[in-house]
Amino acid sequence: MIEVENISKAYGETRAVQDVSLSVEAGELFGLIGPDGAGKTTLFKILVTLLLPDAGRATVAGRDVVKDFRALRSMVGYMPGRFSLYPDLSVEENLHFFATVFGTTIAANYNLIREIYVQLEPFKNRRAGALSGGMKQKLALCCALIHKPEVLFLDEPTTGVDAVSRKEFWEMLGSLKKRGLTILVSTPYMDEASLCDRIALMQTGKLLAIDTPSGVEKLFKKPLFAVKANDTYRLIQDLRQAPFTITCYAFGEFLHLTTRDGFSEQQIAHYLAERQHQAVEIRPIEAGIEDSFMDLMQHG
Ligand SMILES: Nc1ncnc2c1ncn2[C@@H]1O[C@H](COP(=O)(O)OP(=O)(O)OP(=O)(O)O)[C@@H](O)[C@H]1O
C-alpha cells in the first residue's frame, strides 16, 4: 500500500531524510518512531504530496507521490502535527470545511467518523480553539477521515495529549484498522510502539530498524538487569562507573543496566555492597521495546 524507495530530502545542510526505504502492507497499522528532528514530518509530507523528495521514489495506493499527486490527495487522509484545525471555526464548521474541500458532505461519510464524532457532538458549536487537547485531536482525526481516504497519515497525533486521551486515541486507531484502513502513524513515545503491527525506528534522517514490536525486542542481545536501591541517584552514578557497565538508564522505579558478557548478578551485588548501597535488588530481565530502541539509537 505504501512503497518508499531510497527517499532523501535535505534542507540546505540538514539531511532531514537519508535514503529511507520501507513498505507498508494494506490494512497495516505502521508506526514511525523517533525523537524530535528525526525526519518523521519530512517523510510524511513527502508521502502526502506536500513536499518533493530530492531523490528516490514512493508510491501510496499504487500512485506515485510526485507524478500522481493530484489523484493521491483525495486518497490519503493527513493529520499534521500542528495547525490542522481552524481555531475560529466551530467543531461542526471545521468538519464541514474539510468535507467541502474534498467535494463531499459530512452525511455521506458519517459512518466512518460516527464512533469518534459522537464524543464531539455535545460541543459541536464550540470554537475549535476552545477545545481541550484530546478533543482537538479527535476533531482533527474526523477531519482527516471525512473524505473516506484509503490511507491515513497521522503525524504525532498524541503529542501534548493527556494519558487517557492517548489511550482512547489508540483504541480509535484499532477500530479504524478493523475497517480496513491502512494507517501510518508517527510518535516520539516509545510505549506506543507496541500498539502497532510493525514499526520503523528513525533517528537523524535514517531508519535504524523495521520489524514487529516483538522482533524489535529480540534485536537486543546483551545481558540486561533491573536494579534498585534506596539511593537511586548514587546508584546510577556508581553503576555508570562500574567496569561491567555498558549503559545504565532509569526506567520507572528501577534502573536498567546493560553489562558486558560474563558478569553475574553476584558480581554486581558485590560491587554495590562495597559502595554501601542499601536495600539492593538485582534481577536479570528480558529487553522491552524501549531497551532495544535506546540501544539502537546509541549504537546504530
Ligand atoms: N523547512 C525547514 N527548513 C530547514 N530545516 C528544516 C525544515 N523542516 C525541518 N527541518 C529540519 O529537518 C530535520 C528533520 O525535521 P522533521 O520535522 O522532519 O523531524 P521530526 O522527526 O518530524 O521532528 P519534529 O517532532 O520536531 O517535527 C530537523 O533537523 C529540522 O530542524
The ligand as an SDF file (V2000), in Angstrom:
LIG
                    3D

 31 33  0  0  0  0  0  0  0  0999 V2000
   11.6010   23.8850    6.4730 N   0  0  0  0  0  0  0  0  0  0  0  0
   12.7440   23.5100    7.0460 C   0  0  0  0  0  0  0  0  0  0  0  0
   13.8830   24.2190    6.8390 N   0  0  0  0  0  0  0  0  0  0  0  0
   15.0560   23.8430    7.4060 C   0  0  0  0  0  0  0  0  0  0  0  0
   15.2040   22.7540    8.2000 N   0  0  0  0  0  0  0  0  0  0  0  0
   14.1050   22.0190    8.4430 C   0  0  0  0  0  0  0  0  0  0  0  0
   12.8220   22.3530    7.8830 C   0  0  0  0  0  0  0  0  0  0  0  0
   11.9200   21.4290    8.3000 N   0  0  0  0  0  0  0  0  0  0  0  0
   12.6040   20.5600    9.0790 C   0  0  0  0  0  0  0  0  0  0  0  0
   13.9090   20.9020    9.1720 N   0  0  0  0  0  0  0  0  0  0  0  0
   14.9730   20.1590    9.9060 C   0  0  0  0  0  0  0  0  0  0  0  0
   14.9920   18.8350    9.3700 O   0  0  0  0  0  0  0  0  0  0  0  0
   15.1760   17.8670   10.4230 C   0  0  0  0  0  0  0  0  0  0  0  0
   14.0080   16.8860   10.4250 C   0  0  0  0  0  0  0  0  0  0  0  0
   12.8310   17.5860   10.7970 O   0  0  0  0  0  0  0  0  0  0  0  0
   11.3850   16.9310   10.8600 P   0  0  0  0  0  0  0  0  0  0  0  0
   10.4190   17.9950   11.2470 O   0  0  0  0  0  0  0  0  0  0  0  0
   11.1430   16.1780    9.6110 O   0  0  0  0  0  0  0  0  0  0  0  0
   11.5800   15.8850   12.0540 O   0  0  0  0  0  0  0  0  0  0  0  0
   10.5120   15.2090   13.0160 P   0  0  0  0  0  0  0  0  0  0  0  0
   11.0340   13.8370   13.3010 O   0  0  0  0  0  0  0  0  0  0  0  0
    9.1700   15.2980   12.4570 O   0  0  0  0  0  0  0  0  0  0  0  0
   10.6140   16.0510   14.3200 O   0  0  0  0  0  0  0  0  0  0  0  0
    9.5640   17.0590   14.9880 P   0  0  0  0  0  0  0  0  0  0  0  0
    8.8940   16.2510   16.0140 O   0  0  0  0  0  0  0  0  0  0  0  0
   10.4800   18.1170   15.5740 O   0  0  0  0  0  0  0  0  0  0  0  0
    8.6680   17.5950   13.8950 O   0  0  0  0  0  0  0  0  0  0  0  0
   15.3290   18.6610   11.6970 C   0  0  0  0  0  0  0  0  0  0  0  0
   16.7030   18.8310   11.9350 O   0  0  0  0  0  0  0  0  0  0  0  0
   14.6610   20.0040   11.3780 C   0  0  0  0  0  0  0  0  0  0  0  0
   15.2410   21.0390   12.1270 O   0  0  0  0  0  0  0  0  0  0  0  0
  1  2  1  0
  2  3  1  0
  2  7  2  0
  3  4  2  0
  4  5  1  0
  5  6  2  0
  6  7  1  0
  6 10  1  0
  7  8  1  0
  8  9  2  0
  9 10  1  0
 10 11  1  0
 11 12  1  0
 11 30  1  0
 12 13  1  0
 13 14  1  0
 13 28  1  0
 14 15  1  0
 15 16  1  0
 16 17  2  0
 16 18  1  0
 16 19  1  0
 19 20  1  0
 20 21  2  0
 20 22  1  0
 20 23  1  0
 23 24  1  0
 24 25  2  0
 24 26  1  0
 24 27  1  0
 28 29  1  0
 28 30  1  0
 30 31  1  0
M  END
$$$$
